[in-house]
Amino acid sequence: MRYRLTFFAGLALGYVLGTKAGRERYEQLKKSARQVAQNPAVRNTAESAAQQGRVYAGKAYHVVSEKVGDRMPDLVAERVRSLRARNANGSAGDDWGTSNT
């Protein structure tokens, strides 16, 4: 799925950059992309995908930390602790790749 999405994004970008239709077509495509991005269903899907990614990353961290143990670099361990502290303080989570709407 990721490769298909990347392919279509590259296809769209190539079309926009290579089109001979001019500014009108560019503005039309830009307006359509904005409408899709602002669609509540698309936004909800992106938010749920980001949340699911955070859940899987947390699970992966536990599996890796059990295997790696004390050999984990201090910078990585400190970053994870700081993110957990922010989440424990009622924050919605990190703000990497998610919108705050």
Secondary structure, DSSP 8 states (H G I E B T S, - for coil): -HHHHHHHHHHHHHHHHH-SS-HHHHHHHHHHHHHHHT-HHHHHHHHHHHHHHHHHHHHHHHHHHHHHGGGS-HHHHHHHHHHHHHHHTT-----SS----
